[in-house]
Amino acid sequence: MILKLQDATVGAAAIVSVAGRLDGVGAPEIAAHCNTLIKGGATRLLLDVEGVDYISSAGLRSLLVLAKSIKAVHGSLVLCNLSPMVRDVLAISGCDKILTLAVNRDAAIAALT
């Protein structure tokens, strides 16, 4: 499945709903998309990854680079609605200690404020 992205905003938060595979093909897509949002002035970014059914090391790397990019503009990134598989991959890799994770959108929006 090709990565699908859908944008929305809630207050000052830019929300990107992600569906598909966050792998060697999908990772550059989400990185480019989110970097465009950051260059456009977004400093609060919420990634709703409920539709992500696979994440590879390339996907992990893109999330870490994205977190670094948004931190450089004094912003924040929160991921929410992680599937058990995505949550496990983040935990095994230690990325759950680096990235901010939330159970759902409401908790993610609260974490961004």
MARTORDREN-735184 format. One record per residue: chain; residue in one letter; x, y, z of N, C-alpha, C, CB in turn; residue number from 1. Coordinates in Angstrom, 3 decimals, padded with zeros to 6 digits. Glycine has a CB too. Layout:
% MARTORDREN-735184
<r ch="A" aa="A" n_east="X" n_north="Y" n_up="Z" ca_east="X" ca_north="Y" ca_up="Z" c_east="X" c_north="Y" c_up="Z" cb_east="X" cb_north="Y" cb_up="Z" i="NUM"/>
...
% end
This chain:
% MARTORDREN-735184
<r ch="A" aa="M" n_east="000.844" n_north="-001.185" n_up="000.000" ca_east="000.000" ca_north="000.000" ca_up="000.000" c_east="000.883" c_north="001.239" c_up="000.000" cb_east="-000.957" cb_north="000.003" cb_up="001.219" i="1"/>
<r ch="A" aa="I" n_east="000.518" n_north="002.203" n_up="-000.800" ca_east="001.219" ca_north="003.476" ca_up="-000.838" c_east="000.798" c_north="004.283" c_up="000.384" cb_east="000.920" cb_north="004.253" cb_up="-002.163" i="2"/>
<r ch="A" aa="L" n_east="001.714" n_north="005.049" n_up="000.915" ca_east="001.428" ca_north="005.888" ca_up="002.070" c_east="000.371" c_north="006.923" c_up="001.702" cb_east="002.715" cb_north="006.577" cb_up="002.581" i="3"/>
<r ch="A" aa="K" n_east="-000.627" n_north="007.081" n_up="002.581" ca_east="-001.674" ca_north="008.081" ca_up="002.377" c_east="-001.572" c_north="009.098" c_up="003.496" cb_east="-003.097" cb_north="007.428" cb_up="002.337" i="4"/>
<r ch="A" aa="L" n_east="-001.630" n_north="010.370" n_up="003.133" ca_east="-001.523" ca_north="011.452" ca_up="004.099" c_east="-002.754" c_north="012.341" c_up="003.982" cb_east="-000.222" cb_north="012.270" cb_up="003.880" i="5"/>
<r ch="A" aa="Q" n_east="-003.280" n_north="012.758" n_up="005.115" ca_east="-004.411" ca_north="013.680" ca_up="005.128" c_east="-004.147" c_north="014.722" c_up="006.205" cb_east="-005.767" cb_north="012.929" cb_up="005.381" i="6"/>
<r ch="A" aa="D" n_east="-004.252" n_north="015.989" n_up="005.822" ca_east="-003.966" ca_north="017.083" ca_up="006.748" c_east="-005.234" c_north="017.663" c_up="007.362" cb_east="-003.195" cb_north="018.177" cb_up="006.036" i="7"/>
<r ch="A" aa="A" n_east="-005.078" n_north="018.177" n_up="008.570" ca_east="-006.126" ca_north="018.929" ca_up="009.267" c_east="-005.407" c_north="019.837" c_up="010.254" cb_east="-007.174" cb_north="017.971" cb_up="009.998" i="8"/>
<r ch="A" aa="T" n_east="-006.139" n_north="020.741" n_up="010.856" ca_east="-005.567" ca_north="021.566" ca_up="011.911" c_east="-006.555" c_north="021.651" c_up="013.066" cb_east="-005.210" cb_north="022.980" cb_up="011.383" i="9"/>
<r ch="A" aa="V" n_east="-006.012" n_north="021.720" n_up="014.255" ca_east="-006.796" ca_north="021.963" ca_up="015.465" c_east="-006.023" c_north="023.009" c_up="016.242" cb_east="-007.032" cb_north="020.635" cb_up="016.320" i="10"/>
<r ch="A" aa="G" n_east="-006.565" n_north="024.206" n_up="016.317" ca_east="-005.843" ca_north="025.297" ca_up="016.958" c_east="-004.530" c_north="025.532" c_up="016.236" cb_east="-005.596" cb_north="024.996" cb_up="018.448" i="11"/>
<r ch="A" aa="A" n_east="-003.446" n_north="025.486" n_up="016.978" ca_east="-002.118" ca_north="025.706" ca_up="016.403" c_east="-001.458" c_north="024.410" c_up="015.942" cb_east="-001.227" cb_north="026.395" cb_up="017.414" i="12"/>
<r ch="A" aa="A" n_east="-002.154" n_north="023.296" n_up="016.099" ca_east="-001.559" ca_north="021.999" ca_up="015.751" c_east="-001.896" c_north="021.598" c_up="014.320" cb_east="-002.040" cb_north="020.916" cb_up="016.721" i="13"/>
<r ch="A" aa="A" n_east="-000.866" n_north="021.231" n_up="013.578" ca_east="-001.058" ca_north="020.643" ca_up="012.253" c_east="-001.156" c_north="019.141" c_up="012.467" cb_east="000.119" cb_north="021.021" cb_up="011.250" i="14"/>
<r ch="A" aa="I" n_east="-002.222" n_north="018.542" n_up="011.972" ca_east="-002.449" ca_north="017.110" ca_up="012.146" c_east="-002.275" c_north="016.424" c_up="010.809" cb_east="-003.857" cb_north="016.826" cb_up="012.732" i="15"/>
<r ch="A" aa="V" n_east="-001.454" n_north="015.386" n_up="010.798" ca_east="-001.260" ca_north="014.586" ca_up="009.597" c_east="-001.681" c_north="013.163" c_up="009.937" cb_east="000.232" cb_north="014.644" cb_up="009.087" i="16"/>
<r ch="A" aa="S" n_east="-002.742" n_north="012.694" n_up="009.279" ca_east="-003.172" ca_north="011.304" ca_up="009.429" c_east="-002.387" c_north="010.477" c_up="008.420" cb_east="-004.730" cb_north="011.146" cb_up="009.217" i="17"/>
<r ch="A" aa="V" n_east="-001.765" n_north="009.422" n_up="008.895" ca_east="-000.893" ca_north="008.603" ca_up="008.065" c_east="-001.472" c_north="007.201" c_up="007.961" cb_east="000.544" cb_north="008.563" cb_up="008.638" i="18"/>
<r ch="A" aa="A" n_east="-001.519" n_north="006.662" n_up="006.743" ca_east="-001.985" ca_north="005.300" ca_up="006.537" c_east="-001.075" c_north="004.613" c_up="005.530" cb_east="-003.459" cb_north="005.281" cb_up="006.055" i="19"/>
<r ch="A" aa="G" n_east="-000.805" n_north="003.346" n_up="005.762" ca_east="000.020" ca_north="002.569" ca_up="004.850" c_east="001.297" c_north="002.090" c_up="005.522" cb_east="000.358" cb_north="003.389" cb_up="003.622" i="20"/>
<r ch="A" aa="R" n_east="002.328" n_north="001.982" n_up="004.726" ca_east="003.598" ca_north="001.450" ca_up="005.198" c_east="004.615" c_north="002.575" c_up="005.351" cb_east="004.127" cb_north="000.373" cb_up="004.237" i="21"/>
<r ch="A" aa="L" n_east="005.185" n_north="002.663" n_up="006.521" ca_east="006.234" ca_north="003.648" ca_up="006.783" c_east="007.561" c_north="002.913" c_up="006.625" cb_east="006.091" cb_north="004.306" cb_up="008.229" i="22"/>
<r ch="A" aa="D" n_east="007.953" n_north="002.741" n_up="005.364" ca_east="009.144" ca_north="001.973" ca_up="005.025" c_east="010.025" c_north="002.797" c_up="004.097" cb_east="008.767" cb_north="000.622" cb_up="004.369" i="23"/>
<r ch="A" aa="G" n_east="010.881" n_north="002.139" n_up="003.345" ca_east="011.797" ca_north="002.833" ca_up="002.447" c_east="011.110" c_north="003.674" c_up="001.391" cb_east="012.676" cb_north="001.847" cb_up="001.780" i="24"/>
<r ch="A" aa="V" n_east="009.872" n_north="003.348" n_up="001.066" ca_east="009.104" ca_north="004.134" ca_up="000.093" c_east="008.288" c_north="005.211" c_up="000.808" cb_east="008.170" cb_north="003.215" cb_up="-000.737" i="25"/>
<r ch="A" aa="G" n_east="007.598" n_north="004.838" n_up="001.870" ca_east="006.728" ca_north="005.769" ca_up="002.582" c_east="007.471" c_north="006.782" c_up="003.438" cb_east="005.789" cb_north="005.009" cb_up="003.440" i="26"/>
<r ch="A" aa="A" n_east="008.621" n_north="006.402" n_up="003.984" ca_east="009.367" ca_north="007.299" ca_up="004.871" c_east="009.768" c_north="008.605" c_up="004.192" cb_east="010.605" cb_north="006.600" cb_up="005.383" i="27"/>
<r ch="A" aa="P" n_east="010.312" n_north="008.582" n_up="002.985" ca_east="010.648" ca_north="009.853" ca_up="002.338" c_east="009.415" c_north="010.707" c_up="002.045" cb_east="011.401" cb_north="009.590" cb_up="001.050" i="28"/>
<r ch="A" aa="E" n_east="008.273" n_north="010.051" n_up="001.772" ca_east="007.044" ca_north="010.789" ca_up="001.502" c_east="006.602" c_north="011.576" c_up="002.733" cb_east="005.932" cb_north="009.832" cb_up="001.057" i="29"/>
<r ch="A" aa="I" n_east="006.578" n_north="010.919" n_up="003.880" ca_east="006.135" ca_north="011.618" ca_up="005.091" c_east="007.144" c_north="012.682" c_up="005.500" cb_east="005.923" cb_north="010.624" cb_up="006.243" i="30"/>
<r ch="A" aa="A" n_east="008.420" n_north="012.399" n_up="005.315" ca_east="009.449" ca_north="013.389" ca_up="005.652" c_east="009.279" c_north="014.641" c_up="004.798" cb_east="010.864" cb_north="012.796" cb_up="005.457" i="31"/>
<r ch="A" aa="A" n_east="009.117" n_north="014.476" n_up="003.502" ca_east="008.958" ca_north="015.616" ca_up="002.603" c_east="007.677" c_north="016.384" c_up="002.934" cb_east="008.937" cb_north="015.146" cb_up="001.132" i="32"/>
<r ch="A" aa="H" n_east="006.599" n_north="015.659" n_up="003.170" ca_east="005.320" ca_north="016.290" ca_up="003.474" c_east="005.411" c_north="017.121" c_up="004.755" cb_east="004.221" cb_north="015.229" cb_up="003.607" i="33"/>
<r ch="A" aa="C" n_east="005.942" n_north="016.526" n_up="005.801" ca_east="006.026" ca_north="017.227" ca_up="007.086" c_east="007.033" c_north="018.360" c_up="007.057" cb_east="006.390" cb_north="016.256" cb_up="008.187" i="34"/>
<r ch="A" aa="N" n_east="008.119" n_north="018.200" n_up="006.331" ca_east="009.093" ca_north="019.287" ca_up="006.207" c_east="008.492" c_north="020.476" c_up="005.472" cb_east="010.352" cb_north="018.801" cb_up="005.478" i="35"/>
<r ch="A" aa="T" n_east="007.606" n_north="020.223" n_up="004.526" ca_east="006.894" ca_north="021.308" ca_up="003.853" c_east="006.020" c_north="022.059" c_up="004.854" cb_east="006.035" cb_north="020.759" cb_up="002.689" i="36"/>
<r ch="A" aa="L" n_east="005.346" n_north="021.323" n_up="005.745" ca_east="004.528" ca_north="021.959" ca_up="006.778" c_east="005.393" c_north="022.805" c_up="007.709" cb_east="003.759" cb_north="020.899" cb_up="007.585" i="37"/>
<r ch="A" aa="I" n_east="006.542" n_north="022.270" n_up="008.092" ca_east="007.454" ca_north="022.999" ca_up="008.991" c_east="007.964" c_north="024.268" c_up="008.306" cb_east="008.653" cb_north="022.095" cb_up="009.414" i="38"/>
<r ch="A" aa="K" n_east="008.373" n_north="024.139" n_up="007.055" ca_east="008.848" ca_north="025.320" ca_up="006.314" c_east="007.736" c_north="026.345" c_up="006.142" cb_east="009.394" cb_north="024.909" cb_up="004.938" i="39"/>
<r ch="A" aa="G" n_east="006.488" n_north="025.873" n_up="006.147" ca_east="005.343" ca_north="026.770" ca_up="006.049" c_east="004.960" c_north="027.412" c_up="007.369" cb_east="004.171" cb_north="026.029" cb_up="005.507" i="40"/>
<r ch="A" aa="G" n_east="005.693" n_north="027.084" n_up="008.440" ca_east="005.457" ca_north="027.721" ca_up="009.726" c_east="004.891" c_north="026.842" c_up="010.817" cb_east="004.564" cb_north="028.832" cb_up="009.535" i="41"/>
<r ch="A" aa="A" n_east="004.599" n_north="025.589" n_up="010.522" ca_east="004.060" ca_north="024.694" ca_up="011.550" c_east="005.117" c_north="024.435" c_up="012.621" cb_east="003.586" cb_north="023.354" cb_up="010.921" i="42"/>
<r ch="A" aa="T" n_east="004.734" n_north="024.609" n_up="013.873" ca_east="005.643" ca_north="024.308" ca_up="014.984" c_east="005.056" c_north="023.258" c_up="015.925" cb_east="005.961" cb_north="025.585" cb_up="015.765" i="43"/>
<r ch="A" aa="R" n_east="003.808" n_north="022.926" n_up="015.749" ca_east="003.152" ca_north="021.884" ca_up="016.531" c_east="002.609" c_north="020.859" c_up="015.541" cb_east="002.005" cb_north="022.473" cb_up="017.449" i="44"/>
<r ch="A" aa="L" n_east="003.168" n_north="019.663" n_up="015.574" ca_east="002.833" ca_north="018.639" ca_up="014.587" c_east="002.358" c_north="017.379" c_up="015.276" cb_east="004.036" cb_north="018.330" cb_up="013.691" i="45"/>
<r ch="A" aa="L" n_east="001.176" n_north="016.938" n_up="014.899" ca_east="000.597" ca_north="015.708" ca_up="015.429" c_east="000.515" c_north="014.708" c_up="014.289" cb_east="-000.814" cb_north="015.960" cb_up="016.068" i="46"/>
<r ch="A" aa="L" n_east="001.155" n_north="013.557" n_up="014.464" ca_east="001.048" ca_north="012.485" ca_up="013.482" c_east="000.112" c_north="011.425" c_up="014.037" cb_east="002.449" cb_north="011.878" cb_up="013.142" i="47"/>
<r ch="A" aa="D" n_east="-001.029" n_north="011.260" n_up="013.388" ca_east="-001.981" ca_north="010.216" ca_up="013.757" c_east="-001.645" c_north="009.010" c_up="012.886" cb_east="-003.492" cb_north="010.685" cb_up="013.564" i="48"/>
<r ch="A" aa="V" n_east="-001.015" n_north="008.015" n_up="013.489" ca_east="-000.501" ca_north="006.868" ca_up="012.737" c_east="-001.396" c_north="005.633" c_up="012.869" cb_east="000.904" cb_north="006.531" cb_up="013.208" i="49"/>
<r ch="A" aa="E" n_east="-002.661" n_north="005.871" n_up="013.146" ca_east="-003.603" ca_north="004.760" ca_up="013.315" c_east="-003.626" c_north="003.843" c_up="012.098" cb_east="-005.002" cb_north="005.295" cb_up="013.580" i="50"/>
<r ch="A" aa="G" n_east="-003.478" n_north="004.403" n_up="010.909" ca_east="-003.536" ca_north="003.609" ca_up="009.686" c_east="-002.214" c_north="003.004" c_up="009.250" cb_east="-004.054" cb_north="004.442" cb_up="008.595" i="51"/>
<r ch="A" aa="V" n_east="-001.157" n_north="003.179" n_up="010.036" ca_east="000.148" ca_north="002.613" ca_up="009.667" c_east="000.161" c_north="001.137" c_up="010.049" cb_east="001.325" cb_north="003.384" cb_up="010.371" i="52"/>
<r ch="A" aa="D" n_east="000.353" n_north="000.296" n_up="009.046" ca_east="000.337" ca_north="-001.138" ca_up="009.312" c_east="001.731" c_north="-001.769" c_up="009.314" cb_east="-000.523" cb_north="-001.828" cb_up="008.291" i="53"/>
<r ch="A" aa="Y" n_east="002.756" n_north="-000.958" n_up="009.038" ca_east="004.131" ca_north="-001.474" ca_up="009.042" c_east="005.085" c_north="-000.300" c_up="009.187" cb_east="004.442" cb_north="-002.286" cb_up="007.738" i="54"/>
<r ch="A" aa="I" n_east="006.132" n_north="-000.479" n_up="009.976" ca_east="007.178" ca_north="000.529" ca_up="010.095" c_east="008.529" c_north="-000.173" c_up="010.072" cb_east="007.006" cb_north="001.373" cb_up="011.395" i="55"/>
<r ch="A" aa="S" n_east="009.426" n_north="000.321" n_up="009.240" ca_east="010.767" ca_north="-000.246" ca_up="009.124" c_east="011.776" c_north="000.692" c_up="009.766" cb_east="011.132" cb_north="-000.505" cb_up="007.643" i="56"/>
<r ch="A" aa="S" n_east="013.035" n_north="000.318" n_up="009.686" ca_east="014.093" ca_north="001.182" ca_up="010.216" c_east="014.120" c_north="002.513" c_up="009.465" cb_east="015.468" cb_north="000.482" cb_up="010.116" i="57"/>
<r ch="A" aa="A" n_east="013.784" n_north="002.496" n_up="008.185" ca_east="013.720" ca_north="003.759" ca_up="007.418" c_east="012.607" c_north="004.644" c_up="007.968" cb_east="013.487" cb_north="003.481" cb_up="005.900" i="58"/>
<r ch="A" aa="G" n_east="011.501" n_north="004.039" n_up="008.353" ca_east="010.409" ca_north="004.789" ca_up="008.952" c_east="010.800" c_north="005.364" c_up="010.294" cb_east="009.191" cb_north="003.913" cb_up="009.105" i="59"/>
<r ch="A" aa="L" n_east="011.495" n_north="004.575" n_up="011.107" ca_east="011.973" ca_north="005.065" ca_up="012.402" c_east="012.906" c_north="006.249" c_up="012.213" cb_east="012.689" cb_north="003.946" cb_up="013.176" i="60"/>
<r ch="A" aa="R" n_east="013.821" n_north="006.107" n_up="011.278" ca_east="014.773" ca_north="007.184" ca_up="011.016" c_east="014.048" c_north="008.455" c_up="010.591" cb_east="015.778" cb_north="006.763" cb_up="009.938" i="61"/>
<r ch="A" aa="S" n_east="013.045" n_north="008.326" n_up="009.723" ca_east="012.329" ca_north="009.516" ca_up="009.262" c_east="011.611" c_north="010.206" c_up="010.421" cb_east="011.321" cb_north="009.143" cb_up="008.165" i="62"/>
<r ch="A" aa="L" n_east="011.072" n_north="009.438" n_up="011.358" ca_east="010.413" ca_north="010.040" ca_up="012.521" c_east="011.415" c_north="010.766" c_up="013.407" cb_east="009.679" cb_north="008.969" cb_up="013.332" i="63"/>
<r ch="A" aa="L" n_east="012.583" n_north="010.173" n_up="013.595" ca_east="013.609" ca_north="010.812" ca_up="014.423" c_east="014.145" c_north="012.086" c_up="013.773" cb_east="014.757" cb_north="009.840" cb_up="014.683" i="64"/>
<r ch="A" aa="V" n_east="014.361" n_north="012.054" n_up="012.468" ca_east="014.830" ca_north="013.243" ca_up="011.749" c_east="013.756" c_north="014.325" c_up="011.786" cb_east="015.199" cb_north="012.894" cb_up="010.281" i="65"/>
<r ch="A" aa="L" n_east="012.511" n_north="013.922" n_up="011.642" ca_east="011.403" ca_north="014.875" ca_up="011.714" c_east="011.330" c_north="015.530" c_up="013.098" cb_east="010.071" cb_north="014.171" cb_up="011.390" i="66"/>
<r ch="A" aa="A" n_east="011.494" n_north="014.728" n_up="014.139" ca_east="011.487" ca_north="015.268" ca_up="015.506" c_east="012.617" c_north="016.286" c_up="015.677" cb_east="011.629" cb_north="014.123" cb_up="016.551" i="67"/>
<r ch="A" aa="K" n_east="013.777" n_north="015.991" n_up="015.113" ca_east="014.906" ca_north="016.911" ca_up="015.193" c_east="014.620" c_north="018.194" c_up="014.414" cb_east="016.179" cb_north="016.242" cb_up="014.663" i="68"/>
<r ch="A" aa="S" n_east="014.005" n_north="018.063" n_up="013.249" ca_east="013.690" ca_north="019.235" ca_up="012.423" c_east="012.708" c_north="020.159" c_up="013.117" cb_east="013.123" cb_north="018.801" cb_up="011.077" i="69"/>
<r ch="A" aa="I" n_east="011.695" n_north="019.606" n_up="013.738" ca_east="010.699" ca_north="020.455" ca_up="014.392" c_east="011.243" c_north="021.044" c_up="015.682" cb_east="009.425" cb_north="019.663" cb_up="014.678" i="70"/>
<r ch="A" aa="K" n_east="012.142" n_north="020.313" n_up="016.328" ca_east="012.782" ca_north="020.852" ca_up="017.536" c_east="013.661" c_north="022.050" c_up="017.177" cb_east="013.626" cb_north="019.758" cb_up="018.246" i="71"/>
<r ch="A" aa="A" n_east="014.254" n_north="022.029" n_up="015.982" ca_east="015.118" ca_north="023.125" ca_up="015.540" c_east="014.351" c_north="024.436" c_up="015.387" cb_east="015.785" cb_north="022.764" cb_up="014.222" i="72"/>
<r ch="A" aa="V" n_east="013.035" n_north="024.357" n_up="015.191" ca_east="012.217" ca_north="025.571" ca_up="015.090" c_east="011.425" c_north="025.780" c_up="016.389" cb_east="011.250" cb_north="025.483" cb_up="013.869" i="73"/>
<r ch="A" aa="H" n_east="011.934" n_north="025.174" n_up="017.468" ca_east="011.333" ca_north="025.283" ca_up="018.800" c_east="009.895" c_north="024.779" c_up="018.826" cb_east="011.377" cb_north="026.725" cb_up="019.276" i="74"/>
<r ch="A" aa="G" n_east="009.649" n_north="023.727" n_up="018.047" ca_east="008.328" ca_north="023.122" ca_up="017.979" c_east="008.294" c_north="021.774" c_up="018.654" cb_east="007.887" cb_north="022.987" cb_up="016.549" i="75"/>
<r ch="A" aa="S" n_east="007.174" n_north="021.092" n_up="018.479" ca_east="007.040" ca_north="019.767" ca_up="019.079" c_east="006.267" c_north="018.837" c_up="018.157" cb_east="006.344" cb_north="019.859" cb_up="020.443" i="76"/>
<r ch="A" aa="L" n_east="006.541" n_north="017.565" n_up="018.331" ca_east="005.951" ca_north="016.488" ca_up="017.544" c_east="005.362" c_north="015.466" c_up="018.502" cb_east="007.003" cb_north="015.829" cb_up="016.598" i="77"/>
<r ch="A" aa="V" n_east="004.140" n_north="015.021" n_up="018.226" ca_east="003.512" ca_north="013.962" ca_up="019.009" c_east="002.906" c_north="012.952" c_up="018.047" cb_east="002.428" cb_north="014.534" cb_up="019.978" i="78"/>
<r ch="A" aa="L" n_east="003.092" n_north="011.686" n_up="018.332" ca_east="002.471" ca_north="010.605" ca_up="017.576" c_east="001.337" c_north="010.037" c_up="018.404" cb_east="003.504" cb_north="009.499" cb_up="017.207" i="79"/>
<r ch="A" aa="C" n_east="000.237" n_north="009.687" n_up="017.739" ca_east="-000.883" ca_north="009.106" ca_up="018.480" c_east="-001.507" c_north="007.955" c_up="017.700" cb_east="-001.942" cb_north="010.175" cb_up="018.782" i="80"/>
<r ch="A" aa="N" n_east="-002.355" n_north="007.219" n_up="018.416" ca_east="-003.100" ca_north="006.086" ca_up="017.861" c_east="-002.185" c_north="005.022" c_up="017.255" cb_east="-004.075" cb_north="006.576" cb_up="016.806" i="81"/>
<r ch="A" aa="L" n_east="-001.138" n_north="004.668" n_up="017.978" ca_east="-000.203" ca_north="003.664" ca_up="017.497" c_east="-000.812" c_north="002.270" c_up="017.616" cb_east="001.117" cb_north="003.742" cb_up="018.274" i="82"/>
<r ch="A" aa="S" n_east="-000.653" n_north="001.485" n_up="016.568" ca_east="-001.081" ca_north="000.086" ca_up="016.627" c_east="-000.115" c_north="-000.658" c_up="017.555" cb_east="-001.115" cb_north="-000.572" cb_up="015.186" i="83"/>
<r ch="A" aa="P" n_east="-000.517" n_north="-001.806" n_up="018.062" ca_east="000.401" ca_north="-002.575" ca_up="018.912" c_east="001.732" c_north="-002.882" c_up="018.213" cb_east="-000.263" cb_north="-003.879" cb_up="019.340" i="84"/>
<r ch="A" aa="M" n_east="001.695" n_north="-003.171" n_up="016.909" ca_east="002.922" ca_north="-003.491" ca_up="016.182" c_east="003.846" c_north="-002.279" c_up="016.120" cb_east="002.595" cb_north="-003.982" cb_up="014.763" i="85"/>
<r ch="A" aa="V" n_east="003.293" n_north="-001.106" n_up="015.802" ca_east="004.112" ca_north="000.100" ca_up="015.714" c_east="004.657" c_north="000.448" c_up="017.098" cb_east="003.292" cb_north="001.285" cb_up="015.131" i="86"/>
<r ch="A" aa="R" n_east="003.823" n_north="000.346" n_up="018.112" ca_east="004.264" ca_north="000.625" ca_up="019.482" c_east="005.398" c_north="-000.318" c_up="019.882" cb_east="003.082" cb_north="000.491" cb_up="020.471" i="87"/>
<r ch="A" aa="D" n_east="005.295" n_north="-001.599" n_up="019.532" ca_east="006.343" ca_north="-002.576" ca_up="019.852" c_east="007.659" c_north="-002.222" c_up="019.160" cb_east="005.899" cb_north="-003.989" cb_up="019.442" i="88"/>
<r ch="A" aa="V" n_east="007.578" n_north="-001.856" n_up="017.882" ca_east="008.796" ca_north="-001.499" ca_up="017.140" c_east="009.454" c_north="-000.280" c_up="017.773" cb_east="008.474" cb_north="-001.222" cb_up="015.648" i="89"/>
<r ch="A" aa="L" n_east="008.650" n_north="000.715" n_up="018.147" ca_east="009.209" ca_north="001.905" ca_up="018.792" c_east="009.835" c_north="001.544" c_up="020.138" cb_east="008.118" cb_north="002.979" cb_up="018.983" i="90"/>
<r ch="A" aa="A" n_east="009.205" n_north="000.642" n_up="020.891" ca_east="009.741" ca_north="000.240" ca_up="022.193" c_east="011.031" c_north="-000.556" c_up="022.039" cb_east="008.707" cb_north="-000.584" cb_up="022.962" i="91"/>
<r ch="A" aa="I" n_east="011.050" n_north="-001.500" n_up="021.135" ca_east="012.236" ca_north="-002.339" ca_up="020.928" c_east="013.426" c_north="-001.498" c_up="020.479" cb_east="011.945" cb_north="-003.436" cb_up="019.889" i="92"/>
<r ch="A" aa="S" n_east="013.160" n_north="-000.491" n_up="019.644" ca_east="014.237" ca_north="000.353" ca_up="019.119" c_east="014.656" c_north="001.448" c_up="020.105" cb_east="013.804" cb_north="000.986" cb_up="017.807" i="93"/>
<r ch="A" aa="G" n_east="013.855" n_north="001.652" n_up="021.144" ca_east="014.145" ca_north="002.713" ca_up="022.099" c_east="013.608" c_north="004.071" c_up="021.671" cb_east="015.620" cb_north="002.807" cb_up="022.310" i="94"/>
<r ch="A" aa="C" n_east="012.963" n_north="004.120" n_up="020.521" ca_east="012.430" ca_north="005.395" ca_up="020.020" c_east="011.282" c_north="005.904" c_up="020.877" cb_east="011.963" cb_north="005.243" cb_up="018.575" i="95"/>
<r ch="A" aa="D" n_east="010.636" n_north="005.023" n_up="021.628" ca_east="009.549" ca_north="005.471" ca_up="022.508" c_east="010.067" c_north="006.342" c_up="023.644" cb_east="008.801" cb_north="004.268" cb_up="023.082" i="96"/>
<r ch="A" aa="K" n_east="011.363" n_north="006.313" n_up="023.885" ca_east="011.984" ca_north="007.168" ca_up="024.906" c_east="012.366" c_north="008.534" c_up="024.327" cb_east="013.232" cb_north="006.478" cb_up="025.495" i="97"/>
<r ch="A" aa="I" n_east="012.419" n_north="008.625" n_up="023.008" ca_east="012.841" ca_north="009.851" ca_up="022.331" c_east="011.641" c_north="010.634" c_up="021.807" cb_east="013.796" cb_north="009.523" cb_up="021.180" i="98"/>
<r ch="A" aa="L" n_east="010.695" n_north="009.916" n_up="021.227" ca_east="009.514" ca_north="010.538" ca_up="020.637" c_east="008.406" c_north="010.658" c_up="021.679" cb_east="009.024" cb_north="009.728" cb_up="019.420" i="99"/>
<r ch="A" aa="T" n_east="007.564" n_north="011.654" n_up="021.527" ca_east="006.412" ca_north="011.810" ca_up="022.412" c_east="005.244" c_north="011.042" c_up="021.809" cb_east="006.048" cb_north="013.321" cb_up="022.619" i="100"/>
<r ch="A" aa="L" n_east="004.688" n_north="010.125" n_up="022.604" ca_east="003.594" ca_north="009.269" ca_up="022.150" c_east="002.351" c_north="009.556" c_up="022.973" cb_east="003.979" cb_north="007.773" cb_up="022.251" i="101"/>
<r ch="A" aa="A" n_east="001.197" n_north="009.490" n_up="022.328" ca_east="-000.072" ca_north="009.694" ca_up="023.016" c_east="-001.045" c_north="008.597" c_up="022.604" cb_east="-000.656" cb_north="011.098" cb_up="022.702" i="102"/>
<r ch="A" aa="V" n_east="-001.967" n_north="008.303" n_up="023.490" ca_east="-002.946" ca_north="007.238" ca_up="023.253" c_east="-003.905" c_north="007.609" c_up="022.124" cb_east="-003.734" cb_north="006.944" cb_up="024.535" i="103"/>
<r ch="A" aa="N" n_east="-004.372" n_north="008.865" n_up="022.098" ca_east="-005.340" ca_north="009.291" ca_up="021.095" c_east="-005.105" c_north="010.757" c_up="020.732" cb_east="-006.785" cb_north="009.082" cb_up="021.609" i="104"/>
<r ch="A" aa="R" n_east="-005.933" n_north="011.276" n_up="019.828" ca_east="-005.756" ca_north="012.655" ca_up="019.360" c_east="-005.926" c_north="013.671" c_up="020.487" cb_east="-006.746" cb_north="012.958" cb_up="018.243" i="105"/>
<r ch="A" aa="D" n_east="-006.920" n_north="013.463" n_up="021.342" ca_east="-007.146" ca_north="014.417" ca_up="022.416" c_east="-005.911" c_north="014.516" c_up="023.317" cb_east="-008.381" cb_north="014.013" cb_up="023.239" i="106"/>
<r ch="A" aa="A" n_east="-005.339" n_north="013.372" n_up="023.666" ca_east="-004.136" ca_north="013.370" ca_up="024.507" c_east="-002.960" c_north="013.986" c_up="023.757" cb_east="-003.787" cb_north="011.934" cb_up="024.956" i="107"/>
<r ch="A" aa="A" n_east="-002.867" n_north="013.755" n_up="022.471" ca_east="-001.783" ca_north="014.325" ca_up="021.670" c_east="-001.902" c_north="015.839" c_up="021.573" cb_east="-001.777" cb_north="013.714" cb_up="020.272" i="108"/>
<r ch="A" aa="I" n_east="-003.116" n_north="016.323" n_up="021.368" ca_east="-003.327" ca_north="017.770" ca_up="021.300" c_east="-002.988" c_north="018.410" c_up="022.647" cb_east="-004.790" cb_north="018.093" cb_up="020.898" i="109"/>
<r ch="A" aa="A" n_east="-003.372" n_north="017.753" n_up="023.729" ca_east="-003.038" ca_north="018.262" ca_up="025.060" c_east="-001.523" c_north="018.304" c_up="025.260" cb_east="-003.694" cb_north="017.391" cb_up="026.148" i="110"/>
<r ch="A" aa="A" n_east="-000.820" n_north="017.304" n_up="024.725" ca_east="000.644" ca_north="017.260" ca_up="024.869" c_east="001.325" c_north="018.359" c_up="024.049" cb_east="001.178" cb_north="015.886" cb_up="024.439" i="111"/>
<r ch="A" aa="L" n_east="000.673" n_north="018.820" n_up="023.012" ca_east="001.239" ca_north="019.858" ca_up="022.144" c_east="001.056" c_north="021.255" c_up="022.704" cb_east="000.614" cb_north="019.785" cb_up="020.776" i="112"/>
<r ch="A" aa="T" n_east="000.156" n_north="021.438" n_up="023.662" ca_east="-000.112" ca_north="022.777" ca_up="024.171" c_east="000.776" c_north="023.130" c_up="025.326" cb_east="-001.541" cb_north="022.902" cb_up="024.583" i="113"/>
% end
